[in-house]
Each structure stands twice: as structure tokens, then as C-alpha cells.
């Protein structure tokens, strides 16, 4: 969902780094073959994630919600030489597509794909100094995931949560369950003195959280 004016979004797309060919293919194949293709990060948000990762030079990244692997690859672009991104996906039907997408990238060896419920996978993940976490899964559990991963993130580490503007509903009067949950998440993070925080109006809203 784009919250920005279409002409402005096109201008932004045309004035950032070009979309790599492997990601162009994932973008196209996702829209052709997968339900709810708008869940894909896409060109501009992908370049935002890539730049943030390159600025951080992470050794360890955790992604909650792989979908078709677009954002996974973008985040992996900034990893150090021996860096790893752990990515968690609940939908096993995407496995074949994900493996093909990762194989077509130049970061396949840096990706560790986990299938299962995120809460269970996180509990079994033996990582204590994660540099970046990207949360883009079932929205009702965003704050739960934030709590579960917080102690695994190093001081200065970055937590990114997607879809926090929720089609603009969070700053309106809508009272449906999803909107209420996301509004509550934003309020809870805004009040959390352990972190610095900022919402970027990129696509459906990216909440950037840096652990103090």
C-alpha cells in the first residue's frame, strides 16, 4: 500500500539506486504467482532497507516474515563478509520459490531460512548480539515479537517494523482490531525510554527503533 502520492512515489523510485535484476524477477514473479503480492517490500522500500543495512554493516540480522524473500535479499546486501541473516517464514508453500529466489541472488550463502511459528523459532535462536531485526509478519503479534527479540539485540542495534501507518488508518478514527493493535504498538514504542524511535512514511510506514 502506497501512502504517498503516486507521482511523488514514481519520482522517488527514479532517484534512488536501480532495482537489481534478481529483485526485478522476484517482484514480477510474486505478482504473477502469489496471493497478496502487495506484501512485497518493492523497489523503493527495498533500497531503504539495503541502505540501512549497508550503513550498519551488520554481522547478524533477524527477519520475521520472509514472504518471497525480496526484503531478505535487500537486508543481506549490507552484511559483513561472514554475516548471516536468519529469516522466519510460517508458510511452507513458499519454500520452493524462496530457495529459487535466494539461489538467483549473490547472497544465498548468507541466508538461513527457518520455517515455523515465529515465537517458537525465536525462542530456539542462539543469537545474542543481533544488529538488525526486521518485523514484517502477522501484525497482531508485532509487539510480542518486539518483546521477544529485544534482549537479543545489541546496544545500538536497529529494530524495523513494517506497516505501522496501516493505510493511514492509525491517525484516523478507525477502530477495527488491526488498526487498534498497530496504533497500540506505535504508542507503546513511543513511550519506551529504552529506545530512540522514528516513523518513516515509506510505503505503509516503517518504524525505526534503535536500542540505547
C-alpha positions in Angstrom: 0.0 0.0 0.0 1.5 3.4 -1.0 0.6 6.3 1.3 2.4 8.8 -0.8 1.1 10.5 -4.0 1.7 8.3 -7.0 3.7 10.9 -8.9 5.9 11.5 -5.8 6.5 7.8 -5.4 7.5 7.5 -9.1 9.9 10.4 -8.7 11.4 8.7 -5.6 11.7 5.4 -7.4 13.5 7.1 -10.3 16.0 8.9 -8.0 17.3 6.0 -5.9 19.5 3.1 -6.7 18.1 0.9 -9.5 16.4 -2.3 -8.6 18.8 -5.2 -9.1 17.8 -7.7 -11.8 17.3 -10.6 -9.4 14.9 -8.5 -7.4 13.1 -7.3 -10.5 12.4 -11.0 -11.2 11.2 -11.7 -7.7 8.9 -8.6 -7.9 7.4 -9.8 -11.2 7.1 -13.5 -10.2 5.4 -12.5 -6.9 2.7 -10.5 -8.6 2.2 -13.3 -11.1 2.1 -16.3 -8.7 1.5 -15.4 -5.1 -1.6 -14.2 -3.2 -1.5 -10.7 -1.7 1.6 -9.6 -3.7 1.3 -6.1 -2.3 3.0 -7.6 0.8 6.3 -7.4 -1.1 8.6 -4.6 0.0 9.2 -3.4 -3.5 11.9 -1.2 -5.2 11.9 1.9 -3.0 11.4 0.3 0.4 13.9 -2.4 -0.6 16.6 0.3 -1.3 15.8 1.9 2.0 16.4 -1.4 3.8 19.5 -2.1 1.8 21.0 1.3 2.6 20.2 1.0 6.3 21.9 -2.4 6.3 24.9 -1.1 4.5 25.2 1.8 7.0 25.1 -0.7 9.9 27.4 -3.3 8.4 25.7 -6.0 10.4 27.1 -9.4 11.3 23.7 -10.8 12.3 20.2 -9.9 11.1 16.8 -11.4 12.0 13.8 -11.1 9.7 10.4 -12.1 10.9 8.2 -12.8 7.8 10.1 -13.8 4.7 7.3 -13.9 2.2 9.0 -14.3 -1.2 12.4 -13.1 0.0 12.7 -9.7 -1.5 13.4 -7.8 1.7 15.7 -10.7 2.9 18.0 -10.1 -0.1 17.9 -6.3 0.4 18.9 -6.6 4.0 21.6 -9.2 3.2 23.3 -6.8 0.9 24.8 -5.0 3.8 26.1 -8.0 5.8 29.8 -8.3 6.6 31.8 -11.0 4.8 30.9 -13.7 7.4 27.5 -12.2 8.2 24.2 -14.1 8.4 20.6 -13.2 8.1 18.1 -15.5 9.9 14.7 -15.3 8.3 11.5 -16.9 9.6 8.5 -17.8 7.4 5.4 -19.7 8.5 4.1 -20.7 5.0 5.8 -23.9 3.8 4.1 -23.5 0.4 6.6 -20.7 -0.3 9.7 -22.9 0.2 10.4 -23.9 -3.4 10.0 -20.3 -4.6 12.2 -18.9 -1.8 15.0 -21.4 -2.5 14.9 -20.5 -6.2 14.9 -16.7 -5.4 17.8 -16.9 -3.0 19.8 -19.1 -5.4 19.4 -16.4 -8.1 20.9 -13.8 -5.8 24.5 -13.2 -4.8 23.8 -13.5 -1.1 22.4 -17.1 -0.9 25.1 -18.4 1.4 24.4 -15.6 3.9 20.7 -16.6 4.3 19.4 -19.1 6.9 15.8 -19.9 6.2 13.6 -21.1 9.2 10.1 -22.4 8.8 7.7 -22.4 11.7 5.8 -20.2 14.1 8.0 -17.1 14.8 7.6 -17.3 18.6 9.0 -20.8 18.6 11.8 -20.2 16.2 12.9 -17.0 18.1 13.0 -19.0 21.4 15.3 -21.5 19.8 17.6 -19.0 18.1 21.0 -18.9 19.7 21.9 -15.3 18.8 22.6 -12.6 21.5 24.1 -9.7 19.6 21.7 -9.1 16.7 22.4 -5.9 14.8 19.2 -5.6 12.8 15.7 -7.0 13.2 13.0 -6.6 10.6 9.5 -7.4 11.7 7.1 -7.9 8.8 4.8 -10.7 9.7 1.3 -11.1 11.3 0.5 -7.6 12.6 -1.4 -8.6 15.7 1.8 -10.0 17.2 4.2 -7.1 16.3 4.6 -6.0 19.9 5.1 -9.6 21.1 7.9 -10.1 18.6 9.4 -6.8 19.7 9.4 -8.1 23.3 10.8 -11.5 22.4 13.8 -10.2 20.4 14.6 -7.1 22.5 17.2 -8.8 24.7 18.8 -10.5 21.7 19.5 -7.1 20.1 22.8 -5.4 20.9 23.0 -1.9 22.2 22.9 0.4 19.2 21.1 -2.3 17.2 18.2 -1.4 14.9 14.7 -2.8 15.0 12.5 -2.1 12.0 8.7 -2.7 12.0 6.7 -2.5 8.7 3.2 -1.3 8.1 2.9 0.9 11.1 0.8 3.6 9.3 -1.6 0.9 8.2 -3.0 2.6 5.1 -3.3 5.9 7.1 -5.8 4.4 9.5 -3.7 4.8 12.6 -4.0 8.5 12.5 -7.7 8.4 11.7 -10.8 7.3 13.8 -10.9 3.7 12.6 -11.5 1.2 15.4 -11.1 -2.2 13.7 -8.9 -4.7 15.5 -5.9 -4.5 13.3 -5.8 -0.7 13.4 -6.2 -0.7 17.1 -3.3 -3.2 17.5 -1.0 -1.2 15.3 -1.9 2.1 17.0 -1.2 0.5 20.4 2.2 -0.8 19.1 3.2 2.7 18.0 2.1 4.2 21.3 4.0 1.6 23.3 7.2 2.1 21.4 6.8 5.9 21.5 6.7 5.6 25.3 9.6 3.2 25.7 12.6 5.0 27.2 15.0 2.2 26.3 15.0 3.1 22.6 15.1 6.0 20.2 12.4 5.8 17.6 11.2 7.4 14.3 8.5 6.5 11.8 9.4 6.9 8.1 6.4 7.4 5.7 7.8 4.8 3.3 5.1 2.7 1.6 2.9 1.7 4.5 5.2 3.2 7.2 8.5 1.9 8.6 9.1 2.3 12.4 12.8 2.6 13.1 13.8 1.7 16.7 17.4 2.0 17.9 18.2 0.3 21.2 20.1 2.5 23.6 
